[in-house]
Amino acid sequence: MKIGIAADHAGFDQKQSLVKQLQSEGYEIVDYGAHEYDAVDDYPDIVVPLAKAIVDGEVEKGIAVCGSGVGVSVAANKIKGIRAALITESYSAHQGVEHDDMNLMCIGGRVLGASLITELAHAFINAKYDGGERFQRRLDKVLALEKN
């Protein structure tokens, strides 16, 4: 599976650790930056290329990290085709994919530890969209919102 990942300065160290961990497990990781620590970078500049890559099919899923996870979530959801959510526990990491077809997980590098981030990444990456009638009906309504 090809996974995109991005982080601003507040999530940079956590992103670096997660990239190494996932690569050691055999995942193909595309790093959309930041590629070096920059204390004054801005999360929209980092998450938008990742979001566009998901929409364009360059990567299957994405993980974005900022200090709280809120900023990258807000910015990513402005991109048509992105269904991003701030995730802090494992149930939502997989349920967001299974029921809502979440394609971008947002996490807080300053509020979550490395072990939990890895656990969330695994739950997210391994989850599959259910596609059942009630889930698809709801997803269709969400997709219709993007058209208005």
C-alpha positions as CSV (number, residue, x, y, z in Angstrom):
1,M,0.0,0.0,0.0
2,K,1.2,3.5,-0.9
3,I,0.7,6.0,1.9
4,G,1.3,9.7,1.8
5,I,2.4,11.6,4.9
6,A,3.0,15.2,5.7
7,A,3.7,17.3,8.8
8,D,4.5,20.9,9.7
9,H,7.1,21.9,12.2
10,A,4.9,20.9,15.2
11,G,4.5,17.3,13.8
12,F,7.9,17.0,12.1
13,D,9.6,14.7,14.6
14,Q,6.6,12.4,15.0
15,K,6.3,12.2,11.2
16,Q,10.0,11.2,10.9
17,S,9.5,8.4,13.4
18,L,6.3,7.2,11.8
19,V,7.9,7.1,8.3
20,K,10.8,5.0,9.6
21,Q,8.4,2.6,11.4
22,L,6.0,2.1,8.5
23,Q,8.9,1.7,6.0
24,S,10.4,-1.0,8.2
25,E,7.1,-2.8,8.0
26,G,7.2,-2.7,4.2
27,Y,4.8,0.1,3.4
28,E,5.6,2.4,0.5
29,I,5.7,5.9,2.0
30,V,5.6,9.2,0.0
31,D,6.7,12.1,2.1
32,Y,5.1,15.3,1.2
33,G,7.1,17.4,3.6
34,A,8.2,19.1,5.6
35,H,11.5,17.6,4.6
36,E,13.4,19.7,7.1
37,Y,12.4,21.4,10.3
38,D,11.2,24.9,9.7
39,A,9.8,26.6,12.9
40,V,7.7,29.1,10.8
41,D,6.2,26.8,8.2
42,D,2.4,26.7,7.8
43,Y,0.2,23.6,7.9
44,P,-1.9,24.5,4.9
45,D,1.2,24.5,2.7
46,I,2.2,21.1,3.9
47,V,-1.2,19.3,3.9
48,V,-2.6,20.6,0.5
49,P,0.0,18.6,-1.6
50,L,-0.8,15.5,0.3
51,A,-4.6,16.0,0.0
52,K,-4.3,16.6,-3.8
53,A,-2.2,13.4,-4.1
54,I,-4.9,11.4,-2.4
55,V,-7.6,12.9,-4.7
56,D,-5.4,12.3,-7.8
57,G,-4.8,8.6,-6.8
58,E,-1.0,9.0,-6.3
59,V,-1.4,7.5,-2.8
60,E,-4.2,5.4,-1.3
61,K,-4.4,7.0,2.1
62,G,-2.7,9.9,3.9
63,I,-1.6,10.8,7.3
64,A,-1.1,14.5,8.3
65,V,0.5,15.7,11.5
66,C,0.5,19.2,13.1
67,G,0.7,20.2,16.7
68,S,-2.9,19.3,17.6
69,G,-4.1,17.8,14.3
70,V,-6.9,20.4,14.1
71,G,-5.2,22.7,11.6
72,V,-4.4,20.0,9.0
73,S,-7.9,18.6,9.4
74,V,-9.5,21.9,8.7
75,A,-7.3,22.7,5.7
76,A,-7.5,19.2,4.2
77,N,-11.2,19.2,4.3
78,K,-11.3,22.2,2.0
79,I,-10.0,20.0,-0.9
80,K,-12.8,18.4,-2.9
81,G,-12.6,14.6,-2.4
82,I,-10.9,14.6,0.9
83,R,-12.5,13.1,4.0
84,A,-10.2,14.0,6.8
85,A,-10.7,13.7,10.5
86,L,-8.7,14.4,13.7
87,I,-8.1,11.0,15.3
88,T,-7.0,10.4,18.9
89,E,-8.0,6.8,19.5
90,S,-8.0,3.6,17.6
91,Y,-11.8,3.0,17.2
92,S,-12.2,6.1,15.2
93,A,-9.1,5.4,13.2
94,H,-10.7,2.3,11.7
95,Q,-14.4,3.2,12.0
96,G,-13.8,6.4,10.1
97,V,-12.6,4.4,7.1
98,E,-15.1,1.5,7.5
99,H,-18.2,3.7,7.8
100,D,-17.3,7.1,6.3
101,D,-14.6,6.3,3.8
102,M,-12.1,8.6,5.5
103,N,-9.0,8.9,3.3
104,L,-6.8,11.2,5.4
105,M,-6.1,10.8,9.1
106,C,-5.0,13.8,11.0
107,I,-3.1,13.5,14.3
108,G,-1.5,15.8,16.8
109,G,2.2,15.5,17.1
110,R,2.3,17.5,20.3
111,V,-0.6,15.7,22.1
112,L,0.0,12.1,21.2
113,G,3.0,9.8,21.8
114,A,4.8,7.8,19.2
115,S,3.4,4.5,20.3
116,L,-0.2,5.7,20.0
117,I,0.5,7.3,16.7
118,T,1.8,4.0,15.4
119,E,-1.2,2.2,16.7
120,L,-3.6,4.7,15.1
121,A,-1.7,4.5,11.8
122,H,-2.1,0.7,11.7
123,A,-5.8,0.9,12.5
124,F,-6.3,3.4,9.8
125,I,-4.1,1.8,7.1
126,N,-5.6,-1.7,7.6
127,A,-9.3,-0.6,7.6
128,K,-11.4,-1.0,4.5
129,Y,-14.6,0.9,3.6
130,D,-17.6,-1.3,4.3
131,G,-19.7,0.0,1.3
132,G,-22.9,-1.2,2.8
133,E,-26.2,0.5,1.8
134,R,-26.5,2.7,4.8
135,F,-22.8,3.8,4.7
136,Q,-23.0,4.5,0.9
137,R,-26.2,6.4,1.3
138,R,-24.5,8.6,3.9
139,L,-21.4,9.0,1.9
140,D,-23.4,10.0,-1.2
141,K,-25.0,12.8,0.9
142,V,-21.5,14.0,2.0
143,L,-20.3,13.9,-1.6
144,A,-23.4,15.9,-2.7
145,L,-22.3,18.6,-0.2
146,E,-19.1,19.2,-2.2
147,K,-21.2,20.0,-5.3
148,N,-23.0,22.9,-3.7
